[in-house]
């Protein structure tokens, strides 16, 4: 197993966690039209920013932002140093600029942590809230903003084997993840002992397993303690997961997409044991037990009762384990730190 596939659900109650571009004095929330119905959403970029910020709040050192140019020609990138900064490693980057003629002009790292958009599982029409700014009897300033209540769901996949592993040179015409010169400099600089290895048919720089474990653990703990979002002064809301599913896979496929989703008739969240059972059968030999399911008490209790009844055999066999999402994520982080799942950091032998 070298991938960790997941599905996450956040419960938004009278919230405005991700705003769209405003018009005049009105601030709308981000929303999509699907089959002529409105579905609020939180962009993947915002979701990833929340995780990065939560990592920083927990003590991780963020990659510094570097800016160049002005107005429409301005650019902003991180330091593009995945050896020193965990967020550059986990979330990737693309950095362009003039270099020596014998080097690539672009340094690219695809994100090992891949996320989807947090989309409402059922249609929800945002409400427009009217407000007034007035102090000391002056002429009031009118303004408005939107908020909504919805369950938002998104898939994600973590390429565990690629965490702390940086390929060198070109692959099929694609720009380097890390330039040869920078990689060798980094290898010399990391006292912990980064090594050159063969990874997926390419030469790569790989950090020590202790560092790689820690980065995965920190990511899992950040999701467990997730904070973020706009309009918190007016619409404070808990952004920690209300529902979460995780399963280790040999490849990047995610079998959980239709296990946790919204009913096609728009009636809301579904968590289907029958769909999970069929997916596990179809991917037999490509996943590792248990399927970790985190479910907060009080969140769709009727659906949880129905799922536990339908999945009783899977739970008795240890194929599915249910606990609080924070307990699931922090417990898995502890397993990672202890080296209990070190085989996830290597591609399976075929």
FENBELDA-V385901 format. One record per pair of residues at least 24 apart in sequence whose C-alpha atoms are under 6 Angstrom apart, sorted by the first residue. I is the first residue (numbers start at 1). GAP is how many residues later the second one is. If there is no record, write none. Layout:
BEGIN
i gap
I GAP
I GAP
END
This chain:
BEGIN
i gap
1 248
1 249
1 343
1 347
2 158
2 159
2 248
2 342
2 343
2 344
2 345
3 155
3 156
3 157
3 245
3 246
3 248
4 153
4 154
4 243
4 244
5 152
5 241
5 242
5 249
6 149
6 150
6 239
6 240
7 147
7 148
7 237
7 238
8 145
8 146
8 235
8 236
9 143
9 144
9 232
9 233
9 234
10 141
10 142
10 231
10 232
11 140
12 137
12 138
13 136
14 133
14 134
14 135
15 132
15 133
15 220
16 131
17 212
17 213
18 24
18 212
25 118
26 117
26 118
26 119
27 118
28 117
28 118
29 117
38 85
38 86
38 87
39 81
39 84
39 85
40 80
41 77
41 78
41 79
42 76
43 74
44 72
44 73
50 178
51 171
54 168
55 167
107 69
107 70
108 68
108 69
109 68
112 46
112 47
113 45
114 42
114 43
115 41
116 38
116 39
117 37
118 34
118 35
118 36
119 33
119 34
120 30
120 31
120 32
121 31
121 141
122 140
122 144
122 146
160 185
161 184
161 185
164 42
164 43
164 48
165 40
165 41
166 38
166 39
167 36
167 37
168 35
168 36
213 123
213 124
217 116
220 109
221 109
224 102
224 105
242 54
243 51
243 52
244 49
244 50
245 47
245 48
246 45
246 46
247 44
248 39
248 40
249 37
249 38
250 36
255 24
273 34
273 37
273 38
289 30
290 29
290 30
291 29
292 29
293 28
293 29
294 28
294 29
294 30
294 31
294 34
295 29
295 30
296 28
END
